[in-house]
Amino acid sequence: MKRLLPSLPLSVAVFVLWLLLVADFSAGQVALAAVLALLLPLLAGALQPERARFGRTLMIVVLVRRVLWDMLLSNIEVARRILGPERVLTPTFLWLPLELSNIHGITTLASIITLTPGTVSAELSDDRRHLLIHCFNLADAEDMLATIKARYEAPLKEIFP
């Protein structure tokens, strides 16, 4: 059954969304929605080289709270820096060495970094071992790397083992 329906939620979503998009509940459209609901998740699975595996899912709640709090603080800090003199800003690129190996964890980390005002993840190295980050204002590179690793990468290693 898992081979036919690799993702039941995705199949249900495709089925419902197709019917909503065409706004036609005739037998032909229902049959087409069913075929799409079976085929599209199979095709999507073939395109995805790695499946997401979850470890400690409760850590997601901790991480979300932490990211939201850090986003709030970063917004305040960036606003304060923008309103201040430009000459004191020290924008910098730095490479973050990654311990994460799961591509879903790396993608989540890159997204968190980009969502946090003042930082942008710019590039992932070909070997997936380093993430290039641009910092709007960087005082201490070692402190920034240690903070990212402790606050975001460590929980992500537990979520995506």
Contacts in CASP RR format, 6 or more apart in sequence:
PFRMAT RR
TARGET T0000
AUTHOR 0000-0000-0000
METHOD contacts of the structure
MODEL  1
MKRLLPSLPLSVAVFVLWLLLVADFSAGQVALAAVLALLLPLLAGALQPE
RARFGRTLMIVVLVRRVLWDMLLSNIEVARRILGPERVLTPTFLWLPLEL
SNIHGITTLASIITLTPGTVSAELSDDRRHLLIHCFNLADAEDMLATIKA
RYEAPLKEIFP
4 38 0 8 1.000
5 11 0 8 1.000
5 38 0 8 1.000
5 41 0 8 1.000
6 41 0 8 1.000
6 42 0 8 1.000
6 45 0 8 1.000
7 41 0 8 1.000
7 44 0 8 1.000
10 40 0 8 1.000
10 41 0 8 1.000
10 44 0 8 1.000
11 37 0 8 1.000
11 38 0 8 1.000
11 40 0 8 1.000
11 41 0 8 1.000
12 37 0 8 1.000
14 33 0 8 1.000
14 36 0 8 1.000
14 37 0 8 1.000
14 40 0 8 1.000
14 41 0 8 1.000
15 33 0 8 1.000
15 34 0 8 1.000
15 36 0 8 1.000
15 37 0 8 1.000
16 33 0 8 1.000
18 29 0 8 1.000
18 32 0 8 1.000
18 33 0 8 1.000
18 36 0 8 1.000
18 37 0 8 1.000
19 25 0 8 1.000
19 29 0 8 1.000
19 30 0 8 1.000
19 33 0 8 1.000
22 29 0 8 1.000
49 103 0 8 1.000
50 102 0 8 1.000
50 103 0 8 1.000
50 104 0 8 1.000
52 102 0 8 1.000
52 104 0 8 1.000
52 160 0 8 1.000
53 102 0 8 1.000
53 160 0 8 1.000
53 161 0 8 1.000
54 159 0 8 1.000
54 160 0 8 1.000
55 158 0 8 1.000
55 159 0 8 1.000
55 160 0 8 1.000
55 161 0 8 1.000
56 158 0 8 1.000
56 159 0 8 1.000
57 159 0 8 1.000
59 155 0 8 1.000
59 158 0 8 1.000
59 159 0 8 1.000
60 159 0 8 1.000
62 155 0 8 1.000
63 152 0 8 1.000
63 155 0 8 1.000
63 156 0 8 1.000
63 159 0 8 1.000
66 151 0 8 1.000
66 152 0 8 1.000
66 155 0 8 1.000
67 112 0 8 1.000
67 115 0 8 1.000
67 116 0 8 1.000
67 152 0 8 1.000
70 116 0 8 1.000
70 151 0 8 1.000
71 115 0 8 1.000
71 116 0 8 1.000
71 117 0 8 1.000
74 116 0 8 1.000
74 117 0 8 1.000
74 118 0 8 1.000
74 119 0 8 1.000
75 117 0 8 1.000
77 117 0 8 1.000
77 118 0 8 1.000
78 117 0 8 1.000
78 118 0 8 1.000
78 136 0 8 1.000
81 88 0 8 1.000
81 89 0 8 1.000
81 136 0 8 1.000
81 137 0 8 1.000
89 136 0 8 1.000
89 137 0 8 1.000
90 137 0 8 1.000
90 138 0 8 1.000
90 139 0 8 1.000
91 134 0 8 1.000
91 135 0 8 1.000
91 136 0 8 1.000
91 137 0 8 1.000
91 138 0 8 1.000
92 134 0 8 1.000
92 135 0 8 1.000
92 138 0 8 1.000
92 141 0 8 1.000
93 122 0 8 1.000
93 132 0 8 1.000
93 133 0 8 1.000
93 134 0 8 1.000
93 135 0 8 1.000
94 132 0 8 1.000
94 133 0 8 1.000
94 135 0 8 1.000
94 138 0 8 1.000
94 141 0 8 1.000
94 144 0 8 1.000
94 145 0 8 1.000
95 125 0 8 1.000
95 130 0 8 1.000
95 131 0 8 1.000
95 132 0 8 1.000
95 133 0 8 1.000
96 130 0 8 1.000
96 131 0 8 1.000
96 132 0 8 1.000
96 133 0 8 1.000
96 145 0 8 1.000
96 148 0 8 1.000
96 149 0 8 1.000
97 129 0 8 1.000
97 130 0 8 1.000
97 145 0 8 1.000
98 106 0 8 1.000
98 109 0 8 1.000
98 128 0 8 1.000
98 129 0 8 1.000
98 130 0 8 1.000
98 131 0 8 1.000
98 153 0 8 1.000
99 149 0 8 1.000
99 153 0 8 1.000
99 157 0 8 1.000
100 106 0 8 1.000
100 109 0 8 1.000
100 153 0 8 1.000
100 156 0 8 1.000
100 157 0 8 1.000
100 160 0 8 1.000
101 128 0 8 1.000
102 160 0 8 1.000
102 161 0 8 1.000
103 128 0 8 1.000
104 160 0 8 1.000
105 156 0 8 1.000
105 159 0 8 1.000
105 160 0 8 1.000
106 124 0 8 1.000
106 128 0 8 1.000
106 131 0 8 1.000
108 156 0 8 1.000
108 159 0 8 1.000
108 160 0 8 1.000
109 121 0 8 1.000
109 131 0 8 1.000
109 148 0 8 1.000
109 152 0 8 1.000
109 153 0 8 1.000
109 156 0 8 1.000
110 121 0 8 1.000
110 124 0 8 1.000
110 131 0 8 1.000
111 121 0 8 1.000
112 152 0 8 1.000
113 119 0 8 1.000
113 120 0 8 1.000
113 121 0 8 1.000
113 131 0 8 1.000
113 133 0 8 1.000
113 148 0 8 1.000
113 152 0 8 1.000
114 120 0 8 1.000
114 121 0 8 1.000
117 136 0 8 1.000
118 135 0 8 1.000
118 136 0 8 1.000
118 137 0 8 1.000
119 133 0 8 1.000
119 134 0 8 1.000
119 135 0 8 1.000
119 136 0 8 1.000
120 133 0 8 1.000
120 134 0 8 1.000
121 131 0 8 1.000
121 132 0 8 1.000
121 133 0 8 1.000
122 132 0 8 1.000
122 133 0 8 1.000
122 134 0 8 1.000
123 131 0 8 1.000
123 132 0 8 1.000
124 130 0 8 1.000
124 131 0 8 1.000
124 132 0 8 1.000
125 131 0 8 1.000
125 132 0 8 1.000
133 144 0 8 1.000
133 148 0 8 1.000
135 144 0 8 1.000
138 144 0 8 1.000
END
